Amino acid sequence: VSGQISNTESELKKLAEENPDLQDAYIAKQKRLKSKLLDHDNIKYLKKILDELEKVLDQVETELQRRNEETPEDENQPWLCGDFFSLADVSLAVTLHRLKFLGLARRNWGNGKRPNLEAYYERVLKRKAFHKVLGHVNNILISAVLPTAFRVAKKRAPRVLGTTLLVSMLAGIGYLAFMCLRKRFANMMLSIRTRQNYF
């Protein structure tokens, strides 16, 4: 992460130099980036964020409870803003999925703490579109490691491609040489055997 942040900082410096008219905006963004980085190590700040999250999830739980009470039992359960899956649902679903990925699901809605939110998240997981886009994100290898590996490979693609071509050419030349030598060796052995038969 620190490598990505330093890359972002150097990129912002470069952009500030290339665009003097936007220099103030790039410098301000760089300061915000450093501030956020420092906040990630600040336990008090993280506790404050988690406390704010608790309040927001309480409001969501209350809203989901109200919607469930308004809906007759024989009808489909409503989403956050009504009968249709809206942008608010997308935002909440992604947030809940990320919290689960971080191991904060039990703390925030598991074990009956927020039953409406838990039921809501279970319904979200059953949506085909959600599963198609984010269903695999529970795996840290797929969601964190592979994208970084692909990004590194993309940066170094010319070098990797050149090396691959060189190795492939050398392997091909080696194979052709082996086939030619094998034929010659076979012919040489055959001629030696036929000479031995004459003696």
LUMMIVEX-107522 format. One record per atom (N, C-alpha, C): residue number from 0; atom name; x, y, z. Coordinates in pm, whole numbers, plus 32768, in hexadecimal, padded with zeros to 4 digits. Each point is the difference from the previous one (the first is absolute). Layout:
- resi | name | east | north | up
- NUM | CA | X | Y | Z
...
! end
This chain:
- resi | name | east | north | up
- 0 | N | 8053 | 7F8A | 8000
- 0 | CA | 7FAD | 8076 | 8000
- 0 | C | 8057 | 807D | 8000
- 1 | N | 806A | 8000 | 8051
- 1 | CA | 8056 | 8077 | 8006
- 1 | C | 8042 | 801A | 7F7A
- 2 | N | 801E | 7F95 | 7FB5
- 2 | CA | 803A | 8010 | 7F7B
- 2 | C | 7F9E | 8044 | 7FA2
- 3 | N | 7F81 | 7FD7 | 8009
- 3 | CA | 7F9A | 803E | 7FAC
- 3 | C | 7FEE | 8093 | 8024
- 4 | N | 8005 | 801D | 8082
- 4 | CA | 7FEF | 808A | 802C
- 4 | C | 8074 | 8056 | 7FD1
- 5 | N | 807B | 7FCD | 800B
- 5 | CA | 8072 | 804E | 7FD1
- 5 | C | 7FFB | 8012 | 7F69
- 6 | N | 7FCE | 7F9A | 7FB8
- 6 | CA | 7FED | 800F | 7F6F
- 6 | C | 7F9A | 806E | 7FE3
- 7 | N | 7F94 | 8003 | 804E
- 7 | CA | 7F9A | 8066 | 7FED
- 7 | C | 8038 | 808A | 801E
- 8 | N | 8050 | 800A | 806A
- 8 | CA | 803E | 8081 | 8020
- 8 | C | 805B | 8030 | 7F90
- 9 | N | 8054 | 7FA8 | 7FCE
- 9 | CA | 805A | 8029 | 7F94
- 9 | C | 7FB1 | 8022 | 7F81
- 10 | N | 7F93 | 7FB8 | 7FEA
- 10 | CA | 7FAB | 801E | 7F8C
- 10 | C | 7FC0 | 808A | 800F
- 11 | N | 7FD3 | 8020 | 807A
- 11 | CA | 7FC4 | 8084 | 8018
- 11 | C | 8067 | 806F | 7FEF
- 12 | N | 807B | 7FEA | 802F
- 12 | CA | 806A | 8064 | 7FED
- 12 | C | 801B | 8016 | 7F6C
- 13 | N | 8005 | 7F93 | 7FB6
- 13 | CA | 801A | 8007 | 7F6F
- 13 | C | 7F8F | 804E | 7FBB
- 14 | N | 7F84 | 7FE1 | 8024
- 14 | CA | 7F8E | 8046 | 7FC5
- 14 | C | 8000 | 8094 | 8024
- 15 | N | 8029 | 8020 | 807B
- 15 | CA | 8007 | 808C | 802A
- 15 | C | 8068 | 804C | 7FAF
- 16 | N | 8070 | 7FBF | 7FE2
- 16 | CA | 8068 | 8040 | 7FAE
- 16 | C | 7FD2 | 8011 | 7F70
- 17 | N | 7FB9 | 7F9E | 7FCC
- 17 | CA | 7FD1 | 8005 | 7F75
- 17 | C | 7F8C | 8061 | 7FEC
- 18 | N | 7FB3 | 8017 | 806A
- 18 | CA | 7F8A | 8057 | 7FF8
- 18 | C | 8007 | 806D | 806B
- 19 | N | 804C | 8069 | 7FE8
- 19 | CA | 8010 | 8069 | 8066
- 19 | C | 7F7B | 803F | 802A
- 20 | N | 7FA0 | 8007 | 7FA5
- 20 | CA | 7F7F | 803B | 8023
- 20 | C | 7FB1 | 7FAB | 8063
- 21 | N | 801F | 7F7F | 8009
- 21 | CA | 7FBC | 7FA6 | 805E
- 21 | C | 8059 | 7FD9 | 8077
- 22 | N | 8071 | 8042 | 800B
- 22 | CA | 8063 | 7FDC | 8067
- 22 | C | 7FC4 | 8003 | 808D
- 23 | N | 7FB2 | 8068 | 801E
- 23 | CA | 7FC4 | 800A | 8086
- 23 | C | 7FA4 | 7F8A | 801E
- 24 | N | 7FB3 | 7FD6 | 7F9C
- 24 | CA | 7FA4 | 7F8F | 8013
- 24 | C | 804D | 7F7F | 8019
- 25 | N | 806C | 7FEC | 7FB5
- 25 | CA | 8051 | 7F86 | 8012
- 25 | C | 8046 | 8000 | 8088
- 26 | N | 8030 | 8072 | 802A
- 26 | CA | 8043 | 8009 | 8084
- 26 | C | 7F9A | 7FE6 | 806F
- 27 | N | 7F87 | 8039 | 7FF2
- 27 | CA | 7F98 | 7FE9 | 8065
- 27 | C | 7FDB | 7F6B | 8006
- 28 | N | 7FF7 | 7FC1 | 7F8C
- 28 | CA | 7FDF | 7F71 | 7FFD
- 28 | C | 806F | 7FAF | 8042
- 29 | N | 807C | 8028 | 7FEA
- 29 | CA | 8071 | 7FBA | 803D
- 29 | C | 7FFB | 800D | 8098
- 30 | N | 7FDC | 8076 | 8032
- 30 | CA | 7FF4 | 8014 | 8091
- 30 | C | 7F90 | 7FAA | 803A
- 31 | N | 7F8E | 7FF9 | 7FB8
- 31 | CA | 7F91 | 7FAC | 802F
- 31 | C | 8029 | 7F6D | 8004
- 32 | N | 804C | 7FD7 | 7F9C
- 32 | CA | 802F | 7F76 | 7FFA
- 32 | C | 805A | 7FE0 | 8078
- 33 | N | 805D | 805A | 801E
- 33 | CA | 8059 | 7FEA | 8073
- 33 | C | 7FB1 | 7FFF | 8082
- 34 | N | 7F9E | 8059 | 800A
- 34 | CA | 7FAD | 8007 | 8078
- 34 | C | 7FB3 | 7F7D | 8014
- 35 | N | 7FC7 | 7FCC | 7F95
- 35 | CA | 7FB6 | 7F81 | 800A
- 35 | C | 805C | 7F8E | 8025
- 36 | N | 8079 | 8003 | 7FCB
- 36 | CA | 8060 | 7F97 | 8021
- 36 | C | 8021 | 8003 | 8095
- 37 | N | 8012 | 8077 | 8036
- 37 | CA | 801C | 800C | 8090
- 37 | C | 7F87 | 7FD6 | 8053
- 38 | N | 7F87 | 801F | 7FCF
- 38 | CA | 7F86 | 7FDB | 8047
- 38 | C | 7FF0 | 7F69 | 800B
- 39 | N | 8030 | 7FB6 | 7F9C
- 39 | CA | 7FF3 | 7F6E | 8004
- 39 | C | 804E | 7FC3 | 8073
- 40 | N | 8066 | 8043 | 802F
- 40 | CA | 804E | 7FCF | 8071
- 40 | C | 7FCE | 8037 | 8085
- 41 | N | 7FA0 | 805B | 7FFC
- 41 | CA | 7FCD | 8041 | 8077
- 41 | C | 7F8A | 7FAF | 8038
- 42 | N | 8016 | 7FBF | 8071
- 42 | CA | 7F99 | 7FAA | 803D
- 42 | C | 7F84 | 8050 | 8025
- 43 | N | 8012 | 8078 | 8035
- 43 | CA | 7F8C | 8053 | 8026
- 43 | C | 7FAA | 8020 | 7F86
- 44 | N | 8041 | 801F | 7F91
- 44 | CA | 7FB6 | 801F | 7F86
- 44 | C | 7FB3 | 7F85 | 7FD0
- 45 | N | 803F | 7F8D | 8002
- 45 | CA | 7FBC | 7F85 | 7FD5
- 45 | C | 7F8A | 7FE0 | 805A
- 46 | N | 8011 | 8015 | 8083
- 46 | CA | 7F92 | 7FE9 | 805D
- 46 | C | 7F8C | 805F | 7FE2
- 47 | N | 8021 | 807D | 7FE2
- 47 | CA | 7F9A | 8063 | 7FDD
- 47 | C | 7FB3 | 7FD4 | 7F83
- 48 | N | 8047 | 7FD1 | 7F9C
- 48 | CA | 7FC1 | 7FD3 | 7F84
- 48 | C | 7FA4 | 7F88 | 801C
- 49 | N | 802F | 7FA1 | 8050
- 49 | CA | 7FAE | 7F8B | 8021
- 49 | C | 7F84 | 8027 | 8050
- 50 | N | 800E | 8064 | 8058
- 50 | CA | 7F8B | 8031 | 804C
- 50 | C | 7F9A | 8042 | 7FA2
- 51 | N | 8031 | 804D | 7F9F
- 51 | CA | 7FA7 | 803E | 7F9E
- 51 | C | 7FBB | 7F95 | 7FAC
- 52 | N | 8049 | 7F99 | 7FDF
- 52 | CA | 7FC7 | 7F91 | 7FB3
- 52 | C | 7F8E | 7FBF | 804F
- 53 | N | 8013 | 7FED | 8082
- 53 | CA | 7F97 | 7FC6 | 8055
- 53 | C | 7F80 | 8053 | 7FF6
- 54 | N | 800E | 8084 | 8006
- 54 | CA | 7F8A | 8058 | 7FFA
- 54 | C | 7FB9 | 7FF4 | 7F79
- 55 | N | 804E | 7FFD | 7F95
- 55 | CA | 7FC6 | 7FF5 | 7F7A
- 55 | C | 7FB9 | 7F7A | 7FF0
- 56 | N | 803F | 7F94 | 802E
- 56 | CA | 7FC2 | 7F7C | 7FF4
- 56 | C | 7F82 | 7FF6 | 8057
- 57 | N | 7FFD | 8046 | 8071
- 57 | CA | 7F85 | 8005 | 8051
- 57 | C | 7F8F | 8043 | 7FB2
- 58 | N | 8020 | 806D | 7FB9
- 58 | CA | 7F9C | 8044 | 7FAF
- 58 | C | 7FCE | 7FA6 | 7F8F
- 59 | N | 805C | 7FB8 | 7FC1
- 59 | CA | 7FDA | 7FA4 | 7F95
- 59 | C | 7FA7 | 7F91 | 8038
- 60 | N | 8024 | 7FCA | 8072
- 60 | CA | 7FB0 | 7F96 | 8041
- 60 | C | 7F73 | 8033 | 801B
- 61 | N | 7FF5 | 807B | 8033
- 61 | CA | 7F7D | 803B | 801C
- 61 | C | 7FAE | 8010 | 7F80
- 62 | N | 8040 | 802F | 7F96
- 62 | CA | 7FBA | 8013 | 7F80
- 62 | C | 7FD2 | 7F7A | 7FC7
- 63 | N | 8056 | 7F9B | 8006
- 63 | CA | 7FD9 | 7F7C | 7FCE
- 63 | C | 7F8D | 7FC6 | 8052
- 64 | N | 8002 | 8015 | 8083
- 64 | CA | 7F94 | 7FD2 | 8057
- 64 | C | 7F7D | 8044 | 7FDA
- 65 | N | 8006 | 8082 | 7FE9
- 65 | CA | 7F88 | 804C | 7FDA
- 65 | C | 7FC8 | 7FCC | 7F7B
- 66 | N | 8058 | 7FE9 | 7FA0
- 66 | CA | 7FD5 | 7FCE | 7F7C
- 66 | C | 7FC0 | 7F75 | 800D
- 67 | N | 803C | 7FAC | 8053
- 67 | CA | 7FC9 | 7F79 | 8014
- 67 | C | 7F76 | 8005 | 8040
- 68 | N | 7FEC | 805C | 805E
- 68 | CA | 7F7E | 800E | 8043
- 68 | C | 7F96 | 8034 | 7FA0
- 69 | N | 8028 | 8053 | 7FA0
- 69 | CA | 7FA1 | 8039 | 7F9F
- 69 | C | 7FD9 | 7F9C | 7F93
- 70 | N | 8050 | 7F99 | 7FEE
- 70 | CA | 7FEA | 7FA0 | 7F93
- 70 | C | 7FB0 | 7F89 | 8032
- 71 | N | 7F92 | 7FDF | 7FBB
- 71 | CA | 7FB5 | 7F87 | 8026
- 71 | C | 805A | 7F84 | 7FF4
- 72 | N | 7FE3 | 7F9C | 8053
- 72 | CA | 8056 | 7F8B | 8007
- 72 | C | 8005 | 7FAF | 7F7F
- 73 | N | 7F96 | 8004 | 7FB0
- 73 | CA | 7FFF | 7FB0 | 7F86
- 73 | C | 804A | 8044 | 7F8B
- 74 | N | 802D | 807B | 8012
- 74 | CA | 804A | 8047 | 7F97
- 74 | C | 8097 | 7FF0 | 8014
- 75 | N | 804A | 801F | 7F96
- 75 | CA | 8092 | 7FFD | 8009
- 75 | C | 8031 | 806C | 805F
- 76 | N | 806A | 7FE2 | 8045
- 76 | CA | 8039 | 8063 | 805B
- 76 | C | 8037 | 8076 | 7FB0
- 77 | N | 7FEB | 8078 | 8031
- 77 | CA | 8030 | 8076 | 7FB7
- 77 | C | 8097 | 8014 | 8012
- 78 | N | 8037 | 804F | 7FA7
- 78 | CA | 808C | 8026 | 800B
- 78 | C | 8007 | 8081 | 8051
- 79 | N | 8071 | 803B | 8005
- 79 | CA | 8017 | 8074 | 8057
- 79 | C | 7FA3 | 8075 | 7FE0
- 80 | N | 7FEA | 801B | 7F80
- 80 | CA | 7FAF | 8073 | 7FD9
- 80 | C | 7F7C | 7FD9 | 7FBD
- 81 | N | 7FD6 | 7F85 | 800E
- 81 | CA | 7F82 | 7FD8 | 7FC4
- 81 | C | 8006 | 7F74 | 7FC6
- 82 | N | 7FAB | 7FEA | 7F9B
- 82 | CA | 7FF4 | 7F7B | 7FC5
- 82 | C | 8070 | 7FDD | 7F9E
- 83 | N | 804C | 8061 | 7FD7
- 83 | CA | 8069 | 7FE8 | 7F9C
- 83 | C | 808B | 8010 | 803F
- 84 | N | 805F | 7FBC | 7FC7
- 84 | CA | 808B | 8005 | 802E
- 84 | C | 803E | 807F | 7FC7
- 85 | N | 801B | 8062 | 8057
- 85 | CA | 802D | 8085 | 7FD3
- 85 | C | 8095 | 8013 | 8016
- 86 | N | 802F | 8076 | 7FDD
- 86 | CA | 808C | 8023 | 8014
- 86 | C | 8024 | 7FFF | 8095
- 87 | N | 7FA0 | 8024 | 8055
- 87 | CA | 8017 | 7FFA | 8091
- 87 | C | 801B | 7F70 | 802B
- 88 | N | 7FB9 | 7FA1 | 7FC3
- 88 | CA | 8016 | 7F72 | 801F
- 88 | C | 8089 | 7FD2 | 7FD0
- 89 | N | 8027 | 802E | 7F8B
- 89 | CA | 8085 | 7FDD | 7FCD
- 89 | C | 806B | 8030 | 8061
- 90 | N | 7FF4 | 807D | 802B
- 90 | CA | 8062 | 8039 | 805C
- 90 | C | 8004 | 7FB5 | 8085
- 91 | N | 7F8B | 7FE6 | 8037
- 91 | CA | 7FF9 | 7FB8 | 8080
- 91 | C | 8034 | 7F71 | 7FF0
- 92 | N | 7FDB | 7FBE | 7F93
- 92 | CA | 802B | 7F76 | 7FEB
- 92 | C | 8097 | 7FF5 | 7FF6
- 93 | N | 803D | 805B | 7FB7
- 93 | CA | 8092 | 7FFE | 7FF2
- 93 | C | 8043 | 801C | 8087
- 94 | N | 7FC8 | 805E | 804B
- 94 | CA | 8037 | 801F | 8085
- 94 | C | 7FF6 | 7F87 | 805C
- 95 | N | 7F8D | 7FBF | 8002
- 95 | CA | 7FEF | 7F89 | 8055
- 95 | C | 805D | 7F90 | 7FD5
- 96 | N | 800F | 7FEF | 7F7F
- 96 | CA | 8059 | 7F96 | 7FCE
- 96 | C | 8091 | 801C | 8028
- 97 | N | 8027 | 807E | 7FFA
- 97 | CA | 8088 | 8024 | 8028
- 97 | C | 8013 | 7FEA | 8097
- 98 | N | 7F9C | 8023 | 804E
- 98 | CA | 8008 | 7FE9 | 8090
- 98 | C | 800D | 7F6B | 801E
- 99 | N | 7FB7 | 7FAE | 7FB7
- 99 | CA | 800C | 7F6F | 8013
- 99 | C | 808D | 7FD2 | 7FDC
- 100 | N | 8034 | 8034 | 7F91
- 100 | CA | 8087 | 7FDD | 7FD3
- 100 | C | 8068 | 8025 | 806B
- 101 | N | 7FEA | 8070 | 8044
- 101 | CA | 805D | 802D | 8069
- 101 | C | 7FEA | 7FB9 | 8085
- 102 | N | 7F9D | 7FA8 | 8007
- 102 | CA | 7FE7 | 7FB6 | 807B
- 102 | C | 7FAB | 804C | 8063
- 103 | N | 7FB5 | 8063 | 7FD2
- 103 | CA | 7FAF | 8052 | 805A
- 103 | C | 7F6A | 7FE1 | 7FF7
- 104 | N | 7FDB | 7F95 | 7FBC
- 104 | CA | 7F72 | 7FDF | 7FF0
- 104 | C | 7FC2 | 7FD9 | 8086
- 105 | N | 8040 | 7FA9 | 8049
- 105 | CA | 7FC7 | 7FD1 | 807F
- 105 | C | 7FEF | 8076 | 8061
- 106 | N | 8060 | 8058 | 8002
- 106 | CA | 7FFA | 8073 | 805A
- 106 | C | 7F8D | 805E | 7FDB
- 107 | N | 7FE3 | 800D | 7F7F
- 107 | CA | 7FA0 | 8065 | 7FD5
- 107 | C | 7F73 | 7FCC | 7FE6
- 108 | N | 7FF0 | 7F83 | 7FD7
- 108 | CA | 7F78 | 7FCE | 7FEB
- 108 | C | 7FEF | 7F6B | 801E
- 109 | N | 8067 | 7FBD | 8027
- 109 | CA | 7FF5 | 7F71 | 801E
- 109 | C | 7FC7 | 7FE5 | 8089
- 110 | N | 7FE2 | 7F82 | 8018
- 110 | CA | 7FCC | 7FD1 | 8082
- 110 | C | 7F82 | 8049 | 802C
- 111 | N | 7FAC | 8027 | 7FA0
- 111 | CA | 7F82 | 8041 | 8021
- 111 | C | 800C | 8091 | 802A
- 112 | N | 8074 | 803C | 7FF1
- 112 | CA | 8011 | 808C | 802A
- 112 | C | 7FA7 | 805D | 7FAD
- 113 | N | 8000 | 7FEC | 7F7E
- 113 | CA | 7FAA | 804D | 7FA5
- 113 | C | 7FC0 | 7F9D | 7F9E
- 114 | N | 7F94 | 7FBF | 8029
- 114 | CA | 7FC6 | 7F94 | 7FAF
- 114 | C | 7FCF | 802C | 7F77
- 115 | N | 7FCA | 8079 | 7FF6
- 115 | CA | 7FD0 | 8030 | 7F7E
- 115 | C | 8075 | 8017 | 7FA0
- 116 | N | 806B | 8035 | 8033
- 116 | CA | 8077 | 8017 | 7FAE
- 116 | C | 803D | 7F7B | 7FD5
- 117 | N | 7FFF | 7FA0 | 805B
- 117 | CA | 8035 | 7F7B | 7FDF
- 117 | C | 7FAD | 7FBE | 7F92
- 118 | N | 7F7B | 8008 | 800C
- 118 | CA | 7FA7 | 7FC6 | 7F9A
- 118 | C | 8011 | 804A | 7F7B
- 119 | N | 800E | 8083 | 8009
- 119 | CA | 8016 | 8052 | 7F87
- 119 | C | 8080 | 7FD3 | 7FB8
- 120 | N | 806B | 7FEF | 804B
- 120 | CA | 807F | 7FD8 | 7FC3
- 120 | C | 7FF6 | 7F74 | 7FC2
- 121 | N | 7FB7 | 7FA7 | 8041
- 121 | CA | 7FEC | 7F7A | 7FC8
- 121 | C | 7FB4 | 8007 | 7F7C
- 122 | N | 7F9C | 805A | 7FF8
- 122 | CA | 7FB7 | 8011 | 7F81
- 122 | C | 805B | 803A | 7F94
- 123 | N | 8057 | 805D | 8028
- 123 | CA | 805E | 803B | 7FA0
- 123 | C | 805B | 7F94 | 7FC7
- 124 | N | 8031 | 7FA8 | 8056
- 124 | CA | 805B | 7F96 | 7FD3
- 124 | C | 7FBE | 7FA4 | 7F99
- 125 | N | 7F7D | 7FF3 | 8006
- 125 | CA | 7FB8 | 7FA8 | 7FA4
- 125 | C | 7FE7 | 8040 | 7F77
- 126 | N | 8017 | 8082 | 7FF6
- 126 | CA | 7FEB | 8044 | 7F80
- 126 | C | 806B | 7FD3 | 7F9D
- 127 | N | 7FD4 | 7FDA | 7F8A
- 127 | CA | 805C | 7FCD | 7F9A
- 127 | C | 8068 | 8069 | 7FD9
- 128 | N | 7FD6 | 807C | 7FEE
- 128 | CA | 805D | 806A | 7FD7
- 128 | C | 8069 | 8019 | 806C
- 129 | N | 7FD6 | 7FFF | 807D
- 129 | CA | 8060 | 8017 | 806C
- 129 | C | 8065 | 7F8F | 8006
- 130 | N | 7FCF | 7F87 | 7FF6
- 130 | CA | 8059 | 7F8C | 8005
- 130 | C | 8062 | 8001 | 7F8B
- 131 | N | 7FCF | 802A | 7F8D
- 131 | CA | 8055 | 8005 | 7F89
- 131 | C | 8072 | 8065 | 8010
- 132 | N | 7FE3 | 8072 | 803E
- 132 | CA | 8063 | 806A | 800E
- 132 | C | 8056 | 7FEF | 807C
- 133 | N | 7FC4 | 7FE5 | 8072
- 133 | CA | 804B | 7FFF | 807E
- 133 | C | 7FFF | 7F7A | 8049
- 134 | N | 7FC6 | 7F9B | 7FC7
- 134 | CA | 7FF6 | 7F80 | 8045
- 134 | C | 8086 | 7FC2 | 8023
- 135 | N | 8066 | 801B | 7FB1
- 135 | CA | 8085 | 7FC4 | 8016
- 135 | C | 8057 | 8053 | 805E
- 136 | N | 7FD2 | 8073 | 802D
- 136 | CA | 8054 | 805B | 804D
- 136 | C | 8017 | 7FD0 | 808E
- 137 | N | 7FC0 | 7F95 | 802A
- 137 | CA | 801C | 7FCB | 8086
- 137 | C | 8089 | 7FC1 | 8008
- 138 | N | 803D | 7FE8 | 7F90
- 138 | CA | 8084 | 7FC2 | 7FFC
- 138 | C | 806A | 806D | 7FF5
- 139 | N | 8057 | 800C | 8065
- 139 | CA | 8063 | 806B | 8001
- 139 | C | 8063 | 7FF3 | 7F8D
- 140 | N | 801C | 7F85 | 7FD5
- 140 | CA | 805C | 7FED | 7F90
- 140 | C | 7FC8 | 8041 | 7F83
- 141 | N | 7F81 | 7FE4 | 7FE4
- 141 | CA | 7FC3 | 8035 | 7F87
- 141 | C | 7FEC | 8096 | 8009
- 142 | N | 7FD4 | 8032 | 8073
- 142 | CA | 7FDD | 808C | 800A
- 142 | C | 8074 | 805D | 801C
- 143 | N | 806B | 7FD0 | 803A
- 143 | CA | 806E | 805A | 8024
- 143 | C | 8083 | 7FDD | 7FB9
- 144 | N | 8024 | 7F83 | 7FFE
- 144 | CA | 8083 | 7FD9 | 7FCC
- 144 | C | 8003 | 7FFF | 7F68
- 145 | N | 7F9E | 7FC1 | 7FC0
- 145 | CA | 8003 | 7FF6 | 7F6E
- 145 | C | 7FFA | 8086 | 7FB9
- 146 | N | 7FA9 | 805F | 802A
- 146 | CA | 8003 | 8081 | 7FBB
- 146 | C | 8088 | 8045 | 8008
- 147 | N | 8042 | 7FF3 | 8073
- 147 | CA | 8086 | 803B | 800E
- 147 | C | 8061 | 7FB9 | 7FA4
- 148 | N | 7FF8 | 7F7D | 7FF8
- 148 | CA | 8059 | 7FB5 | 7FA7
- 148 | C | 7FE9 | 8027 | 7F6F
- 149 | N | 7F82 | 8011 | 7FD9
- 149 | CA | 7FE4 | 8029 | 7F76
- 149 | C | 8032 | 808D | 7FE5
- 150 | N | 7FF3 | 8059 | 8063
- 150 | CA | 8030 | 8089 | 7FEF
- 150 | C | 8097 | 8001 | 7FEE
- 151 | N | 8047 | 7FB0 | 804F
- 151 | CA | 8092 | 7FF7 | 7FF3
- 151 | C | 8025 | 7FC4 | 7F79
- 152 | N | 7FB9 | 7F98 | 7FD8
- 152 | CA | 801C | 7FC1 | 7F7F
- 152 | C | 7FE7 | 8062 | 7F8D
- 153 | N | 7F97 | 8051 | 800F
- 153 | CA | 7FE1 | 8061 | 7F97
- 153 | C | 806E | 8069 | 7FF6
- 154 | N | 8034 | 802E | 8073
- 154 | CA | 806C | 8062 | 7FFF
- 154 | C | 807D | 7FC7 | 7FBF
- 155 | N | 8019 | 7F82 | 801B
- 155 | CA | 807B | 7FC1 | 7FCF
- 155 | C | 7FE7 | 7FAC | 7F84
- 156 | N | 7F8D | 8012 | 7FC1
- 156 | CA | 7FDC | 7FAE | 7F8D
- 156 | C | 8067 | 8002 | 7F90
- 157 | N | 8036 | 8075 | 7FD9
- 157 | CA | 8064 | 7FFC | 7F94
- 157 | C | 8078 | 7FAA | 8022
- 158 | N | 802F | 8008 | 807B
- 158 | CA | 8073 | 7FB1 | 802A
- 158 | C | 7FDD | 7F6C | 8002
- 159 | N | 7F8C | 7FE0 | 8037
- 159 | CA | 7FD4 | 7F75 | 8008
- 159 | C | 7FE8 | 7FC8 | 7F75
- 160 | N | 7FC1 | 804F | 7FAA
- 160 | CA | 7FE5 | 7FD3 | 7F77
- 160 | C | 8083 | 7FE9 | 7FB5
- 161 | N | 805E | 805D | 800D
- 161 | CA | 8082 | 7FF0 | 7FBE
- 161 | C | 804A | 7F85 | 8030
- 162 | N | 8000 | 7FEB | 8082
- 162 | CA | 8042 | 7F8B | 8039
- 162 | C | 7FBD | 7F7F | 7FD0
- 163 | N | 7F7C | 8000 | 7FFE
- 163 | CA | 7FB7 | 7F8B | 7FD2
- 163 | C | 8020 | 7FE1 | 7F6E
- 164 | N | 8003 | 8068 | 7FAD
- 164 | CA | 8022 | 7FEA | 7F73
- 164 | C | 808E | 7FC9 | 7FF1
- 165 | N | 805E | 803A | 804A
- 165 | CA | 808B | 7FD3 | 7FF8
- 165 | C | 800C | 7F6D | 802B
- 166 | N | 7FC3 | 7FDD | 806F
- 166 | CA | 8006 | 7F76 | 8031
- 166 | C | 7FBD | 7FA2 | 7F9C
- 167 | N | 7F8F | 802B | 7FC7
- 167 | CA | 7FBB | 7FAC | 7F9D
- 167 | C | 8057 | 7FEA | 7F85
- 168 | N | 8042 | 806A | 7FD1
- 168 | CA | 8057 | 7FF2 | 7F8B
- 168 | C | 8075 | 7FA3 | 801E
- 169 | N | 803D | 8011 | 8074
- 169 | CA | 8070 | 7FA9 | 8026
- 169 | C | 7FD2 | 7F6E | 800B
- 170 | N | 7F8B | 7FEB | 8038
- 170 | CA | 7FCB | 7F78 | 800C
- 170 | C | 7FE6 | 7FC5 | 7F75
- 171 | N | 7FCA | 8050 | 7FA6
- 171 | CA | 7FE7 | 7FD2 | 7F78
- 171 | C | 8080 | 7FDE | 7FB7
- 172 | N | 8065 | 8056 | 800D
- 172 | CA | 8082 | 7FE5 | 7FC0
- 172 | C | 803E | 7F82 | 803B
- 173 | N | 7FF7 | 7FF3 | 8083
- 173 | CA | 8035 | 7F89 | 8043
- 173 | C | 7FBB | 7F81 | 7FCF
- 174 | N | 7F7D | 8007 | 7FEF
- 174 | CA | 7FB5 | 7F8C | 7FCF
- 174 | C | 8029 | 7FDC | 7F72
- 175 | N | 800B | 8066 | 7FAA
- 175 | CA | 802B | 7FE6 | 7F75
- 175 | C | 808C | 7FC4 | 7FFC
- 176 | N | 805A | 8036 | 8052
- 176 | CA | 8089 | 7FCB | 8005
- 176 | C | 7FFE | 7F6F | 802F
- 177 | N | 7FAF | 7FE4 | 8065
- 177 | CA | 7FF6 | 7F77 | 8032
- 177 | C | 7FCE | 7FA1 | 7F94
- 178 | N | 7F99 | 802B | 7FB6
- 178 | CA | 7FC8 | 7FAA | 7F96
- 178 | C | 8067 | 7FE7 | 7F92
- 179 | N | 804B | 8069 | 7FD9
- 179 | CA | 8066 | 7FF0 | 7F97
- 179 | C | 8070 | 7FA4 | 8030
- 180 | N | 802F | 8017 | 807A
- 180 | CA | 806C | 7FAD | 8036
- 180 | C | 7FD1 | 7F70 | 8013
- 181 | N | 7F84 | 7FEF | 8025
- 181 | CA | 7FCA | 7F7A | 8014
- 181 | C | 7FFF | 7FB3 | 7F7C
- 182 | N | 7FD7 | 8045 | 7F95
- 182 | CA | 8000 | 7FBF | 7F7C
- 182 | C | 808F | 7FDD | 7FD7
- 183 | N | 805B | 805E | 8012
- 183 | CA | 808B | 7FE7 | 7FDB
- 183 | C | 803B | 7F91 | 8055
- 184 | N | 7FE2 | 8002 | 8081
- 184 | CA | 8035 | 7F9A | 8059
- 184 | C | 7FCA | 7F77 | 7FD8
- 185 | N | 7F7E | 7FFB | 7FDF
- 185 | CA | 7FC2 | 7F82 | 7FD6
- 185 | C | 8041 | 7FCE | 7F7F
- 186 | N | 8017 | 805B | 7F9F
- 186 | CA | 8041 | 7FDA | 7F82
- 186 | C | 8090 | 7FD2 | 8019
- 187 | N | 8046 | 8044 | 805A
- 187 | CA | 808B | 7FDC | 801F
- 187 | C | 8004 | 7F76 | 8042
- 188 | N | 7FA6 | 7FE5 | 805B
- 188 | CA | 7FFB | 7F7E | 8042
- 188 | C | 7FDF | 7F91 | 7F9B
- 189 | N | 7FA7 | 801E | 7FA5
- 189 | CA | 7FDB | 7F9F | 7F9A
- 189 | C | 8077 | 7FE0 | 7FA5
- 190 | N | 804B | 8069 | 7FDB
- 190 | CA | 8075 | 7FE8 | 7FAA
- 190 | C | 806D | 7FB3 | 804A
- 191 | N | 800F | 8017 | 8082
- 191 | CA | 8064 | 7FB7 | 804F
- 191 | C | 7FD7 | 7F6D | 800A
- 192 | N | 7F83 | 7FE5 | 8014
- 192 | CA | 7FCF | 7F76 | 800A
- 192 | C | 8013 | 7FB5 | 7F7C
- 193 | N | 7FE3 | 8047 | 7F93
- 193 | CA | 8011 | 7FBD | 7F7F
- 193 | C | 8092 | 7FE5 | 7FE3
- 194 | N | 805A | 8056 | 802A
- 194 | CA | 8090 | 7FE9 | 7FEF
- 194 | C | 802C | 7F88 | 8053
- 195 | N | 7FCB | 7FF4 | 8079
- 195 | CA | 8027 | 7F90 | 8056
- 195 | C | 7FD2 | 7F7B | 7FC5
- 196 | N | 7F93 | 8000 | 7FB7
- 196 | CA | 7FCE | 7F86 | 7FC2
- 196 | C | 805C | 7FD0 | 7F91
- 197 | N | 804B | 805B | 7FBF
- 197 | CA | 805B | 7FDA | 7F95
- 197 | C | 807C | 7FBC | 8035
- 198 | N | 8028 | 8018 | 8077
- 198 | CA | 807C | 7FC7 | 8037
- 198 | C | 7FE7 | 7F7D | 8039
! end
